[in-house]
Amino acid sequence: MAPVKTFGFSFLLKLVCLNPKPQKWAVRERHKPSKSGFDYHRSLRLRIQQIAFEGLSEAQALASTDQITKAPERASAKRGLQRFFTWREDNPGLLEACPALTFLSPKGFFKVTFQPDFLSELDGRRTAVHVWNTQQELSSNLVLAALCAVAIRFPPQQRPDDFAVLSLQDGRFYRWSDATREHTALGENLLAMLDTQCELARTELGIPAIGPEVPLPIA
C-alpha cells in the first residue's frame, strides 16, 4: 500500500481557498512522485523561530536574508520579516514554542500537520500562531474552518487557549476563538471533500488503494 500524503497547514489553507478546478489539480500534483521537497517559505519561518527562541535581533534577521540564493525567495523573506516586525510592535509579548499536531483525515486519505511558528499570549489567551506568507487571497470563513479542524483534534492536556493565522500578505489575523459552530461543521466538510479529491487523484494516477484508517480521536 502506498502511504498517504501529509499536508502542511499552509498547503491545507491553500487548497481550501482554491477554486474547484485548480484545487483538483493541486491535489493531483501533490500525489505525483517528486524529488523536490523545497519549501519556499522555510527561510522566513526559520528566521522567525530564531527571533522567537534564539535571540536573533531584527537587524540580524534582515541581514541574514542576503544569504538566500534565489532572489524571489530572498525578497519574499525580507518583506515577510518586515511585516512580522510591524505586527510585533502591536503584539510585543514573549514568544514560546508550541508542539505540533498531525492528524488523519476522516477517511484516511491524507494527513495534516499543524506546526505553530510560535505561541504568544494575546488578549490573555495563549495563542498558537501559524504564519502565512503565500501570495494567495485567504477566505476568513475557510481559514476559521481549518483552524476548527485543528483545534478540536488537539490533545486537551496540550491545547493552547487559542489558534490563529497571521497573514503577512495583508496583516490580517484570524483567530479560532472567533469561529462559530458553523465554522466547525464547515471544517469537517472541507476535510471530507479533500478526502474525495485525494481518493480520486490516487485512482487517476494508479496509486494503490488504501483502506480507511481509524482517525485520531476528536477531543
C-alpha positions in Angstrom: 0.0 0.0 0.0 1.3 3.5 -0.9 1.4 5.8 2.1 -1.0 8.7 2.4 0.3 12.2 1.8 0.9 14.6 4.6 -0.1 18.2 4.0 1.4 21.1 6.0 -1.2 23.6 7.3 -0.2 26.2 4.8 -0.9 23.8 2.0 -4.2 22.9 3.6 -5.1 26.6 3.7 -4.1 27.0 0.0 -6.2 24.0 -1.0 -9.4 25.1 0.8 -9.1 28.6 -0.6 -8.7 27.5 -4.3 -11.5 27.2 -6.8 -12.5 23.6 -7.6 -10.5 23.1 -10.8 -7.1 24.4 -9.5 -7.8 22.6 -6.2 -8.2 19.3 -8.0 -5.0 20.0 -10.0 -3.1 20.9 -6.8 -4.2 17.7 -5.1 -3.3 15.6 -8.1 0.2 17.2 -8.4 0.9 16.6 -4.7 0.2 12.9 -5.3 2.7 12.6 -8.2 6.2 11.2 -7.4 8.6 14.1 -6.9 12.2 14.5 -5.9 11.7 18.1 -4.9 10.7 18.9 -1.3 11.6 22.6 -1.5 9.7 24.8 0.9 9.7 28.3 -0.5 8.9 29.9 2.9 11.2 27.8 5.0 13.8 30.6 5.2 11.2 33.0 6.6 9.9 30.5 9.1 13.4 29.7 10.2 14.2 33.3 10.9 11.0 33.9 12.8 11.8 30.9 15.0 15.3 32.2 15.5 13.9 35.5 16.6 11.4 33.9 18.9 13.6 31.2 20.5 17.3 32.0 19.9 17.5 35.7 20.5 18.2 36.7 16.8 17.7 40.5 16.5 15.6 42.2 13.9 18.7 43.7 12.2 20.5 40.3 12.2 17.4 38.6 10.8 17.1 41.1 7.9 20.9 41.0 7.2 20.8 37.2 7.1 18.4 37.2 4.2 21.3 38.2 2.0 22.4 34.6 2.3 19.3 33.4 0.5 20.4 32.5 -3.1 17.2 32.8 -5.0 16.2 36.4 -5.5 12.4 35.9 -5.3 12.7 33.8 -2.1 15.1 36.4 -0.6 12.7 39.3 -1.4 9.7 37.4 0.0 11.6 36.5 3.2 12.7 40.1 3.7 9.3 41.5 3.0 7.7 38.9 5.3 10.1 39.7 8.2 9.4 43.5 7.9 5.7 42.8 8.1 6.2 40.5 11.1 8.2 43.2 12.9 5.3 45.6 12.3 2.9 43.1 13.8 5.3 42.6 16.8 5.2 46.4 17.5 1.5 45.9 18.5 2.0 42.5 20.0 5.3 42.6 21.9 4.7 39.6 24.3 7.0 36.7 24.9 7.2 34.1 22.1 7.3 30.4 23.1 7.4 27.1 21.3 4.3 25.0 20.9 4.0 21.3 20.0 2.9 20.3 16.5 -0.2 18.2 15.7 -0.5 15.7 12.9 -3.9 14.1 12.4 -5.5 11.8 9.9 -8.4 12.9 7.6 -11.8 11.4 8.3 -11.5 8.7 5.6 -7.7 8.3 6.0 -6.6 9.5 2.5 -4.3 12.3 3.8 -2.8 13.7 7.0 -2.4 17.3 8.1 0.5 18.7 10.2 -0.1 21.9 12.1 3.2 23.3 13.3 2.7 26.6 15.0 5.5 29.1 14.4 5.2 30.3 18.0 3.0 30.6 21.0 2.2 34.1 22.3 -0.2 35.5 24.9 -2.7 37.7 23.1 -5.6 39.3 24.9 -5.0 37.0 27.8 -5.1 33.8 25.7 -2.1 31.6 25.0 -2.3 31.5 21.2 -0.6 29.2 18.8 0.2 31.2 15.7 0.7 29.9 12.2 2.4 32.5 9.8 1.0 32.7 6.3 3.1 34.4 3.6 1.8 32.9 0.4 0.5 35.2 -2.4 -3.0 33.8 -2.4 -6.1 35.5 -1.0 -7.5 33.9 2.1 -11.2 33.5 2.9 -11.9 34.3 6.5 -14.6 31.6 6.8 -12.4 28.9 5.3 -9.4 29.8 7.5 -11.6 29.7 10.6 -13.0 26.4 9.4 -9.4 25.0 9.0 -8.5 26.3 12.5 -11.5 24.5 13.9 -10.4 21.2 12.3 -7.1 21.6 14.2 -8.4 22.9 17.5 -10.9 20.1 18.1 -8.2 17.5 17.5 -5.5 19.0 19.7 -5.0 16.9 22.9 -6.8 18.7 25.7 -3.7 18.5 28.0 -1.6 20.3 25.5 -4.1 22.5 23.8 -3.4 26.3 23.8 -6.3 28.7 24.6 -6.5 29.8 21.0 -5.2 29.1 17.5 -4.5 31.8 14.8 -3.2 32.5 11.4 -1.2 35.7 10.9 -1.2 36.7 7.2 2.0 38.6 6.4 0.4 39.5 3.0 -2.2 41.9 4.3 -1.7 41.9 8.1 -4.9 40.2 8.9 -5.1 38.0 12.0 -7.6 35.1 12.0 -8.5 33.6 15.5 -10.2 30.3 16.2 -11.9 32.0 19.1 -13.9 34.0 16.5 -15.3 30.8 14.9 -18.9 29.5 15.3 -20.4 26.1 15.2 -21.0 26.6 11.5 -17.2 27.0 11.0 -16.6 23.8 12.9 -19.1 21.9 10.6 -17.5 23.6 7.6 -14.1 22.4 8.7 -15.2 18.8 8.8 -16.9 19.1 5.4 -13.7 20.5 3.9 -11.7 17.5 5.2 -14.3 15.2 3.7 -14.2 17.0 0.4 -10.4 16.7 0.3 -10.6 13.0 1.1 -12.7 12.6 -2.0 -10.1 14.6 -4.1 -7.2 12.6 -2.7 -9.0 9.3 -3.4 -9.8 10.5 -7.0 -6.1 11.5 -7.5 -4.9 8.1 -6.4 -7.3 6.4 -8.8 -6.3 8.6 -11.7 -2.6 8.1 -11.1 -2.9 4.4 -10.5 -1.7 4.6 -6.9 -2.6 1.5 -4.8 -5.9 2.0 -3.0 -5.9 2.3 0.8 -8.5 1.2 3.3 -9.9 3.8 5.7 -7.7 4.2 8.7 -9.0 4.9 12.2 -8.7 8.7 12.7 -7.2 10.2 15.8 -9.9 10.9 18.4 -11.5 14.3 18.4 -11.3 15.9 21.8 
